[in-house]
Amino acid sequence: MEKDKKIPVTITITGRHEQDGLTDSVEDEYTGYLSKRGSSTYIIYEDTENKLNNRIKISEGKLEIKRTPVTGPNIGSGFDQDKKNNDDGMDDKKISDQDEKEISPASYLAYVHKETVSGYYSTPYGNIEMETFTESFEVKETESAYYCRLCGDINMNGSPVSRFTLEIEAAAK
């Protein structure tokens, strides 16, 4: 995939959690953009169901997810594709009072290979403290697709929650 160019992609995100012998899997598909800047790859998309803009930044051994509320007048329109000087391609305008009641504040999660990382996950009921330990981190890239797979452990509010697998694929349209 080319550097410094926004490429329209179909994004498939699969999450699997295992705890006490039970497995729960979720797979979601979105439309968005992939771009490469320096040694980082960015995957940017809007989750219209949850009214969230999402930026995934993948660099050597590290994956970061930033989720921010979609702003009032832009709900349903995706991130601001024409904004020139915004590092993450996401619209930072203030959200309306009505939208603020319906959606959660920003979330930031990070996964670093062979490290424990603290972050938080926002819900309508407040933030939940979250720690991840990423045991394996794999990235594959072809001319038309980008793939990342992580495996590790999650703790929330200081307690072990599950073993996780996260797979992200961005395939050119």
C-alpha positions in Angstrom: 0.0 0.0 0.0 1.2 3.5 -0.9 2.5 6.0 1.7 0.9 9.4 2.2 -2.3 8.4 0.3 -5.8 7.7 1.8 -6.9 4.4 0.3 -10.6 3.5 0.6 -10.9 0.1 2.4 -13.4 -2.3 3.9 -12.4 -2.9 7.5 -13.2 -6.2 9.3 -12.6 -6.3 13.0 -12.9 -9.6 14.8 -12.6 -9.8 18.6 -12.6 -13.0 20.6 -12.6 -13.3 24.4 -12.1 -16.6 26.3 -12.8 -16.9 30.0 -13.5 -20.0 32.1 -13.8 -22.3 29.0 -16.4 -20.0 27.3 -15.6 -18.1 24.1 -17.4 -15.0 22.9 -16.7 -13.7 19.4 -17.8 -10.5 17.6 -17.1 -9.5 14.0 -17.9 -6.0 12.6 -17.4 -4.6 9.2 -16.9 -0.9 8.3 -15.9 1.3 5.4 -13.1 3.7 6.0 -9.6 4.7 4.9 -6.1 3.3 5.3 -3.0 5.6 5.1 0.7 5.2 5.9 2.7 8.1 7.4 6.3 7.5 8.3 6.6 4.1 9.9 2.9 4.1 11.1 -0.3 2.8 9.4 -3.6 4.5 10.2 -7.0 2.9 9.7 -9.8 5.4 10.2 -13.5 4.7 10.1 -16.9 5.8 11.6 -19.0 3.4 13.7 -22.4 5.0 12.8 -24.3 2.6 15.1 -22.4 3.9 18.2 -21.8 7.4 16.8 -18.0 7.1 17.2 -15.1 8.0 15.0 -12.3 5.5 15.3 -8.6 5.8 14.6 -6.3 2.8 14.7 -2.6 3.5 14.6 -0.3 0.6 14.1 3.5 1.0 14.4 6.2 -1.5 15.2 4.9 -3.7 18.0 2.2 -1.2 19.0 -1.5 -0.7 18.2 -3.4 2.3 19.5 -7.2 2.8 19.2 -8.7 6.2 19.7 -12.5 6.5 19.7 -14.2 9.9 19.9 -17.9 10.9 19.6 -19.1 11.9 16.1 -19.9 15.6 16.3 -23.5 16.9 16.1 -23.8 18.1 12.5 -21.5 15.4 11.1 -23.3 12.3 12.5 -23.5 9.8 9.7 -20.9 11.6 7.5 -17.7 10.0 8.7 -14.6 11.8 9.8 -13.6 15.0 8.1 -11.9 13.7 4.9 -10.7 17.2 3.7 -9.1 18.4 7.0 -5.5 19.1 6.2 -3.7 19.6 9.5 -5.4 17.0 11.7 -3.0 14.2 12.7 -5.7 11.6 13.1 -8.2 12.7 10.4 -10.9 13.0 13.0 -13.2 16.0 13.5 -12.6 17.7 16.9 -15.6 20.0 16.9 -17.7 20.2 20.1 -20.6 17.8 20.3 -24.1 19.1 21.1 -25.7 18.6 24.5 -28.2 16.0 23.0 -25.4 14.0 21.4 -23.4 14.1 24.6 -26.3 12.4 26.5 -26.5 9.6 23.9 -22.8 8.7 23.4 -19.8 8.0 25.5 -16.7 10.2 25.7 -13.4 9.4 24.1 -11.7 6.0 24.7 -8.0 5.3 24.3 -6.7 1.7 24.3 -3.1 0.6 23.5 -1.6 -2.8 22.9 2.2 -3.1 23.0 4.0 -6.3 22.3 5.3 -8.0 25.4 4.2 -5.1 27.7 1.3 -4.4 30.1 -0.4 -1.1 29.1 -3.1 0.8 31.1 -5.9 2.7 29.4 -9.6 3.2 29.8 -12.7 2.2 28.0 -15.6 4.6 28.1 -19.2 3.5 28.5 -22.4 5.5 29.0 -22.0 4.7 32.7 -18.5 6.0 33.0 -14.9 5.0 32.3 -13.6 1.5 33.1 -9.9 1.1 33.8 -8.3 -1.4 31.5 -4.9 -3.1 31.3 -3.8 -5.2 28.4 -0.8 -7.5 28.1 -0.1 -8.4 24.5 1.6 -11.7 24.1 1.7 -11.9 20.3 1.6 -9.2 17.7 1.6 -10.0 14.0 1.3 -7.7 10.9 1.0 -8.7 7.3 0.8 -6.4 4.3 0.1 -7.0 0.6 -0.6 -4.8 -2.4 -4.4 -4.7 -1.6 -4.7 -5.6 2.1 -3.3 -4.9 5.6 -3.8 -7.4 8.4 -2.9 -7.2 12.2 -3.5 -9.9 14.8 -2.9 -9.5 18.6 -3.3 -12.0 21.4 -3.0 -11.5 25.1 -4.8 -10.8 28.4 -7.2 -8.2 29.6 -7.8 -6.9 33.2 -10.5 -4.4 34.0 -10.6 -2.4 37.2 -7.7 -4.5 38.4 -9.3 -7.9 37.9 -8.5 -10.5 35.2 -11.3 -10.6 32.6 -10.3 -12.7 29.6 -7.8 -13.9 27.1 -8.3 -11.9 23.9 -7.6 -12.2 20.2 -8.0 -9.1 18.0 -7.8 -9.3 14.3 -8.1 -6.2 12.0 -8.1 -6.5 8.2 -8.3 -3.5 5.9 -8.8 -4.6 2.3 -8.8 -2.1 -0.7 -12.2 -1.7 -2.3 
